Amino acid sequence: MAIVPKKHEMPSQEPSVRAHNFREVALGYPVEIAVEEAKRCLNCRNRPCVQGCPVNIAIPDFIARIKEQDFEGAYRILSAYSSLPAVCGRVCPQEEQCEKYCTLGVKFEPVAIGRLERFAADYHNANAADSPAAPESNGHKVAVIGSGPSGLTCAGDLAKKGYRVTVFEALHTAGGVLVYGIPEFRLPKSIVAQEIETLKGLGVHIETNVVIGKTLTVDELFKMGYEAVYIGSGAGLPNFMGIPGESLKGVYSANEFLTRSNLMKAYREHNDTPIMKGGRVAVVGGGNVAMDAARTALRLGAEKVYIVYRRSMEELPARKEEVEHAMEEGIDFRLLNNPVEILGFENPDDPRDPKNGFVCGMRCIRMELGAPDAGGRRRPIPVAGSEFVLDVDTVVIAIGTSPNPLIKDTTAGLNVNARGGIIVAKNGETSRENVFAGGDAVTGAATVISAMGAGKVAARAIDERLMPAREA
């Protein structure tokens, strides 16, 4: 049978329609297309795709099950490696991981591994009648701080081994960045809720509204009988540029902007969560979070949305698919531009003018690319005399985040690096005995799947640490 050279396209909403709603953009493969795409897999002996996966899913095996139309079998293989397959199938950068190493991709387009993962997980969630059974308890207790992808993965892997796991979440809804950071149109919250219910079925207990470092400390968790603690608290502290005007009304961090929309449902009509809607919006940054913020602003009713990024399209770090979607929806990319000041409206003749203190523009300077920096990307250099003002009334800063220092500041002997990331050994253990950490709390903002990989590593190390006590 001849090889189909290109991936099968995934059905999606038309750009002119989706730009004005929060429903999921990509609609998923129907059964017939999923089976045809699975047939493209060569099932090669050395399996380079598996090595490219941070959680080492047996990719050819689950794809073979789809080819045979054993969709539940495909899901069972996936769920043995991943606690969040429906999430990963949607948001993981497969083009830089498993698909990047696909043998078929040497001559043709790689197999659409992520789309097939999503298909198998969605098929299971829509058709499975049985809930997972909680394994028999082994009598050991582990606390997990944070219910994002890293914490949920660690909790799920430990629960499968019989540990009594409690996940402590600071917010009122479990899911971490999956619910507050990633928009509904890219990751429906019902999908996250289903994945979490599956973990609860395995015996994972989740306590929300618990801020570790304030409500409880790490030391108090040990006093409560937890034998190990995993810190998967993410990187929720937004970075700013340090330019004039960042304290004006109408300036948001991307974290705040997306949290108000995603978790607090500001996008819903008649919702009382305050957020700027309409007008002209500039989003500063070029990563996936910047794309999410820009596309959210458009759906909230903005008449014009800009992406302002200081490098060129070649250096843009966001996923290619997300950039393409943003462009299709009409986002205006102002590349090789950098903000130097956010301008505020002031009416000295009437201090009561309600516009006073609000954003009325952003002064930018054009850039050119020079020699590569320490990370290998060409360094952006300002072009003298090229300043101009962009007419905007809302600015969203999306230039990255750092770990919140609260846990570090309330946990004696916990070593961190200069960026605030917790320092860990290869197995995820910190400088405190039986305290482990992983994900963005260690690395700073990174991908969902890399955070999950860290959660798996730590779960394995925790089990190895507590196993002697279990056998004694």
Helices and strands as residue ranges (DSSP letters): H 15-18, H 31-38, H 48-51, H 59-67, H 71-81, H 85-91, G 94-96, G 99-101, G 103-106, H 113-127, E 141-145, H 149-160, E 164-168, H 177-180, H 189-201, E 205-207, H 218-223, E 228-231, E 237-238, E 251-253, H 254-262, E 280-284, H 288-299, E 304-309, G 313-315, H 320-328, E 332-335, E 337-344, E 359-372, E 378-382, E 388-390, E 394-397, E 401-402, H 406-409, E 435-437, H 440-443, H 448-471
